[in-house]
Amino acid sequence: MAVPGVEWAIWELMGTGTERARRKAASLGRICRRWAADGERGNGCPAASVVPPAMMAS
């Protein structure tokens, strides 16, 4: 279960090349994996179909 907007954000952070951005990307990746694992167990986020404004494509 992948969220394209989140994947894009992770790749963009990794691409900046700064240590801080890499840490933030790793954190976001861990959060995303935990969320996906919860969804597979049936504890999905009630707002899973809602896309935060920051993640919407322009």
Phi and psi restraints in degrees (range 20) as a CNS / XPLOR table:
assign (resid 1 and name C) (resid 2 and name N)
       (resid 2 and name CA) (resid 2 and name C) 1.0 -117.2 20.0 2
assign (resid 2 and name N) (resid 2 and name CA)
       (resid 2 and name C) (resid 3 and name N) 1.0 147.9 20.0 2
assign (resid 2 and name C) (resid 3 and name N)
       (resid 3 and name CA) (resid 3 and name C) 1.0 -109.8 20.0 2
assign (resid 3 and name N) (resid 3 and name CA)
       (resid 3 and name C) (resid 4 and name N) 1.0 107.8 20.0 2
assign (resid 3 and name C) (resid 4 and name N)
       (resid 4 and name CA) (resid 4 and name C) 1.0 -53.4 20.0 2
assign (resid 4 and name N) (resid 4 and name CA)
       (resid 4 and name C) (resid 5 and name N) 1.0 -39.3 20.0 2
assign (resid 4 and name C) (resid 5 and name N)
       (resid 5 and name CA) (resid 5 and name C) 1.0 -63.7 20.0 2
assign (resid 5 and name N) (resid 5 and name CA)
       (resid 5 and name C) (resid 6 and name N) 1.0 -38.7 20.0 2
assign (resid 5 and name C) (resid 6 and name N)
       (resid 6 and name CA) (resid 6 and name C) 1.0 -70.9 20.0 2
assign (resid 6 and name N) (resid 6 and name CA)
       (resid 6 and name C) (resid 7 and name N) 1.0 -42.0 20.0 2
assign (resid 6 and name C) (resid 7 and name N)
       (resid 7 and name CA) (resid 7 and name C) 1.0 -59.0 20.0 2
assign (resid 7 and name N) (resid 7 and name CA)
       (resid 7 and name C) (resid 8 and name N) 1.0 -42.2 20.0 2
assign (resid 7 and name C) (resid 8 and name N)
       (resid 8 and name CA) (resid 8 and name C) 1.0 -61.5 20.0 2
assign (resid 8 and name N) (resid 8 and name CA)
       (resid 8 and name C) (resid 9 and name N) 1.0 -44.8 20.0 2
assign (resid 8 and name C) (resid 9 and name N)
       (resid 9 and name CA) (resid 9 and name C) 1.0 -62.1 20.0 2
assign (resid 9 and name N) (resid 9 and name CA)
       (resid 9 and name C) (resid 10 and name N) 1.0 -40.5 20.0 2
assign (resid 9 and name C) (resid 10 and name N)
       (resid 10 and name CA) (resid 10 and name C) 1.0 -63.0 20.0 2
assign (resid 10 and name N) (resid 10 and name CA)
       (resid 10 and name C) (resid 11 and name N) 1.0 -46.4 20.0 2
assign (resid 10 and name C) (resid 11 and name N)
       (resid 11 and name CA) (resid 11 and name C) 1.0 -62.4 20.0 2
assign (resid 11 and name N) (resid 11 and name CA)
       (resid 11 and name C) (resid 12 and name N) 1.0 -39.9 20.0 2
assign (resid 11 and name C) (resid 12 and name N)
       (resid 12 and name CA) (resid 12 and name C) 1.0 -64.0 20.0 2
assign (resid 12 and name N) (resid 12 and name CA)
       (resid 12 and name C) (resid 13 and name N) 1.0 -43.0 20.0 2
assign (resid 12 and name C) (resid 13 and name N)
       (resid 13 and name CA) (resid 13 and name C) 1.0 -63.5 20.0 2
assign (resid 13 and name N) (resid 13 and name CA)
       (resid 13 and name C) (resid 14 and name N) 1.0 -43.4 20.0 2
assign (resid 13 and name C) (resid 14 and name N)
       (resid 14 and name CA) (resid 14 and name C) 1.0 -63.4 20.0 2
assign (resid 14 and name N) (resid 14 and name CA)
       (resid 14 and name C) (resid 15 and name N) 1.0 -34.8 20.0 2
assign (resid 14 and name C) (resid 15 and name N)
       (resid 15 and name CA) (resid 15 and name C) 1.0 -70.4 20.0 2
assign (resid 15 and name N) (resid 15 and name CA)
       (resid 15 and name C) (resid 16 and name N) 1.0 -18.7 20.0 2
assign (resid 15 and name C) (resid 16 and name N)
       (resid 16 and name CA) (resid 16 and name C) 1.0 -70.0 20.0 2
assign (resid 16 and name N) (resid 16 and name CA)
       (resid 16 and name C) (resid 17 and name N) 1.0 -27.0 20.0 2
assign (resid 16 and name C) (resid 17 and name N)
       (resid 17 and name CA) (resid 17 and name C) 1.0 83.3 20.0 2
assign (resid 17 and name N) (resid 17 and name CA)
       (resid 17 and name C) (resid 18 and name N) 1.0 -1.7 20.0 2
assign (resid 17 and name C) (resid 18 and name N)
       (resid 18 and name CA) (resid 18 and name C) 1.0 -85.5 20.0 2
assign (resid 18 and name N) (resid 18 and name CA)
       (resid 18 and name C) (resid 19 and name N) 1.0 150.9 20.0 2
assign (resid 18 and name C) (resid 19 and name N)
       (resid 19 and name CA) (resid 19 and name C) 1.0 -62.2 20.0 2
assign (resid 19 and name N) (resid 19 and name CA)
       (resid 19 and name C) (resid 20 and name N) 1.0 -41.2 20.0 2
assign (resid 19 and name C) (resid 20 and name N)
       (resid 20 and name CA) (resid 20 and name C) 1.0 -62.6 20.0 2
assign (resid 20 and name N) (resid 20 and name CA)
       (resid 20 and name C) (resid 21 and name N) 1.0 -42.9 20.0 2
assign (resid 20 and name C) (resid 21 and name N)
       (resid 21 and name CA) (resid 21 and name C) 1.0 -64.8 20.0 2
assign (resid 21 and name N) (resid 21 and name CA)
       (resid 21 and name C) (resid 22 and name N) 1.0 -39.3 20.0 2
assign (resid 21 and name C) (resid 22 and name N)
       (resid 22 and name CA) (resid 22 and name C) 1.0 -64.3 20.0 2
assign (resid 22 and name N) (resid 22 and name CA)
       (resid 22 and name C) (resid 23 and name N) 1.0 -39.5 20.0 2
assign (resid 22 and name C) (resid 23 and name N)
       (resid 23 and name CA) (resid 23 and name C) 1.0 -64.2 20.0 2
assign (resid 23 and name N) (resid 23 and name CA)
       (resid 23 and name C) (resid 24 and name N) 1.0 -43.5 20.0 2
assign (resid 23 and name C) (resid 24 and name N)
       (resid 24 and name CA) (resid 24 and name C) 1.0 -62.8 20.0 2
assign (resid 24 and name N) (resid 24 and name CA)
       (resid 24 and name C) (resid 25 and name N) 1.0 -41.4 20.0 2
assign (resid 24 and name C) (resid 25 and name N)
       (resid 25 and name CA) (resid 25 and name C) 1.0 -63.9 20.0 2
assign (resid 25 and name N) (resid 25 and name CA)
       (resid 25 and name C) (resid 26 and name N) 1.0 -41.0 20.0 2
assign (resid 25 and name C) (resid 26 and name N)
       (resid 26 and name CA) (resid 26 and name C) 1.0 -64.1 20.0 2
assign (resid 26 and name N) (resid 26 and name CA)
       (resid 26 and name C) (resid 27 and name N) 1.0 -41.1 20.0 2
assign (resid 26 and name C) (resid 27 and name N)
       (resid 27 and name CA) (resid 27 and name C) 1.0 -61.8 20.0 2
assign (resid 27 and name N) (resid 27 and name CA)
       (resid 27 and name C) (resid 28 and name N) 1.0 -47.4 20.0 2
assign (resid 27 and name C) (resid 28 and name N)
       (resid 28 and name CA) (resid 28 and name C) 1.0 -62.6 20.0 2
assign (resid 28 and name N) (resid 28 and name CA)
       (resid 28 and name C) (resid 29 and name N) 1.0 -39.4 20.0 2
assign (resid 28 and name C) (resid 29 and name N)
       (resid 29 and name CA) (resid 29 and name C) 1.0 -62.8 20.0 2
assign (resid 29 and name N) (resid 29 and name CA)
       (resid 29 and name C) (resid 30 and name N) 1.0 -42.7 20.0 2
assign (resid 29 and name C) (resid 30 and name N)
       (resid 30 and name CA) (resid 30 and name C) 1.0 -63.0 20.0 2
assign (resid 30 and name N) (resid 30 and name CA)
       (resid 30 and name C) (resid 31 and name N) 1.0 -43.7 20.0 2
assign (resid 30 and name C) (resid 31 and name N)
       (resid 31 and name CA) (resid 31 and name C) 1.0 -60.5 20.0 2
assign (resid 31 and name N) (resid 31 and name CA)
       (resid 31 and name C) (resid 32 and name N) 1.0 -44.0 20.0 2
assign (resid 31 and name C) (resid 32 and name N)
       (resid 32 and name CA) (resid 32 and name C) 1.0 -62.7 20.0 2
assign (resid 32 and name N) (resid 32 and name CA)
       (resid 32 and name C) (resid 33 and name N) 1.0 -43.7 20.0 2
assign (resid 32 and name C) (resid 33 and name N)
       (resid 33 and name CA) (resid 33 and name C) 1.0 -64.7 20.0 2
assign (resid 33 and name N) (resid 33 and name CA)
       (resid 33 and name C) (resid 34 and name N) 1.0 -40.6 20.0 2
assign (resid 33 and name C) (resid 34 and name N)
       (resid 34 and name CA) (resid 34 and name C) 1.0 -64.0 20.0 2
assign (resid 34 and name N) (resid 34 and name CA)
       (resid 34 and name C) (resid 35 and name N) 1.0 -43.0 20.0 2
assign (resid 34 and name C) (resid 35 and name N)
       (resid 35 and name CA) (resid 35 and name C) 1.0 -62.2 20.0 2
assign (resid 35 and name N) (resid 35 and name CA)
       (resid 35 and name C) (resid 36 and name N) 1.0 -43.4 20.0 2
assign (resid 35 and name C) (resid 36 and name N)
       (resid 36 and name CA) (resid 36 and name C) 1.0 -64.3 20.0 2
assign (resid 36 and name N) (resid 36 and name CA)
       (resid 36 and name C) (resid 37 and name N) 1.0 -40.2 20.0 2
assign (resid 36 and name C) (resid 37 and name N)
       (resid 37 and name CA) (resid 37 and name C) 1.0 -64.7 20.0 2
assign (resid 37 and name N) (resid 37 and name CA)
       (resid 37 and name C) (resid 38 and name N) 1.0 -39.7 20.0 2
assign (resid 37 and name C) (resid 38 and name N)
       (resid 38 and name CA) (resid 38 and name C) 1.0 -64.2 20.0 2
assign (resid 38 and name N) (resid 38 and name CA)
       (resid 38 and name C) (resid 39 and name N) 1.0 -38.1 20.0 2
assign (resid 38 and name C) (resid 39 and name N)
       (resid 39 and name CA) (resid 39 and name C) 1.0 -65.1 20.0 2
assign (resid 39 and name N) (resid 39 and name CA)
       (resid 39 and name C) (resid 40 and name N) 1.0 -35.9 20.0 2
assign (resid 39 and name C) (resid 40 and name N)
       (resid 40 and name CA) (resid 40 and name C) 1.0 -69.2 20.0 2
assign (resid 40 and name N) (resid 40 and name CA)
       (resid 40 and name C) (resid 41 and name N) 1.0 -25.1 20.0 2
assign (resid 40 and name C) (resid 41 and name N)
       (resid 41 and name CA) (resid 41 and name C) 1.0 -88.2 20.0 2
assign (resid 41 and name N) (resid 41 and name CA)
       (resid 41 and name C) (resid 42 and name N) 1.0 0.1 20.0 2
assign (resid 41 and name C) (resid 42 and name N)
       (resid 42 and name CA) (resid 42 and name C) 1.0 92.9 20.0 2
assign (resid 42 and name N) (resid 42 and name CA)
       (resid 42 and name C) (resid 43 and name N) 1.0 6.0 20.0 2
assign (resid 42 and name C) (resid 43 and name N)
       (resid 43 and name CA) (resid 43 and name C) 1.0 -101.4 20.0 2
assign (resid 43 and name N) (resid 43 and name CA)
       (resid 43 and name C) (resid 44 and name N) 1.0 39.1 20.0 2
assign (resid 43 and name C) (resid 44 and name N)
       (resid 44 and name CA) (resid 44 and name C) 1.0 -58.4 20.0 2
assign (resid 44 and name N) (resid 44 and name CA)
       (resid 44 and name C) (resid 45 and name N) 1.0 154.7 20.0 2
assign (resid 44 and name C) (resid 45 and name N)
       (resid 45 and name CA) (resid 45 and name C) 1.0 -65.1 20.0 2
assign (resid 45 and name N) (resid 45 and name CA)
       (resid 45 and name C) (resid 46 and name N) 1.0 130.5 20.0 2
assign (resid 45 and name C) (resid 46 and name N)
       (resid 46 and name CA) (resid 46 and name C) 1.0 -62.7 20.0 2
assign (resid 46 and name N) (resid 46 and name CA)
       (resid 46 and name C) (resid 47 and name N) 1.0 -22.0 20.0 2
assign (resid 46 and name C) (resid 47 and name N)
       (resid 47 and name CA) (resid 47 and name C) 1.0 -107.3 20.0 2
assign (resid 47 and name N) (resid 47 and name CA)
       (resid 47 and name C) (resid 48 and name N) 1.0 32.2 20.0 2
assign (resid 47 and name C) (resid 48 and name N)
       (resid 48 and name CA) (resid 48 and name C) 1.0 -60.9 20.0 2
assign (resid 48 and name N) (resid 48 and name CA)
       (resid 48 and name C) (resid 49 and name N) 1.0 -28.2 20.0 2
assign (resid 48 and name C) (resid 49 and name N)
       (resid 49 and name CA) (resid 49 and name C) 1.0 -85.0 20.0 2
assign (resid 49 and name N) (resid 49 and name CA)
       (resid 49 and name C) (resid 50 and name N) 1.0 -6.8 20.0 2
assign (resid 49 and name C) (resid 50 and name N)
       (resid 50 and name CA) (resid 50 and name C) 1.0 -88.9 20.0 2
assign (resid 50 and name N) (resid 50 and name CA)
       (resid 50 and name C) (resid 51 and name N) 1.0 129.8 20.0 2
assign (resid 50 and name C) (resid 51 and name N)
       (resid 51 and name CA) (resid 51 and name C) 1.0 -104.1 20.0 2
assign (resid 51 and name N) (resid 51 and name CA)
       (resid 51 and name C) (resid 52 and name N) 1.0 122.1 20.0 2
assign (resid 51 and name C) (resid 52 and name N)
       (resid 52 and name CA) (resid 52 and name C) 1.0 -59.2 20.0 2
assign (resid 52 and name N) (resid 52 and name CA)
       (resid 52 and name C) (resid 53 and name N) 1.0 145.0 20.0 2
assign (resid 52 and name C) (resid 53 and name N)
       (resid 53 and name CA) (resid 53 and name C) 1.0 -53.5 20.0 2
assign (resid 53 and name N) (resid 53 and name CA)
       (resid 53 and name C) (resid 54 and name N) 1.0 -33.6 20.0 2
assign (resid 53 and name C) (resid 54 and name N)
       (resid 54 and name CA) (resid 54 and name C) 1.0 -68.4 20.0 2
assign (resid 54 and name N) (resid 54 and name CA)
       (resid 54 and name C) (resid 55 and name N) 1.0 -20.5 20.0 2
assign (resid 54 and name C) (resid 55 and name N)
       (resid 55 and name CA) (resid 55 and name C) 1.0 -98.6 20.0 2
assign (resid 55 and name N) (resid 55 and name CA)
       (resid 55 and name C) (resid 56 and name N) 1.0 -5.8 20.0 2
assign (resid 55 and name C) (resid 56 and name N)
       (resid 56 and name CA) (resid 56 and name C) 1.0 -73.2 20.0 2
assign (resid 56 and name N) (resid 56 and name CA)
       (resid 56 and name C) (resid 57 and name N) 1.0 141.2 20.0 2
assign (resid 56 and name C) (resid 57 and name N)
       (resid 57 and name CA) (resid 57 and name C) 1.0 -72.5 20.0 2
assign (resid 57 and name N) (resid 57 and name CA)
       (resid 57 and name C) (resid 58 and name N) 1.0 142.7 20.0 2
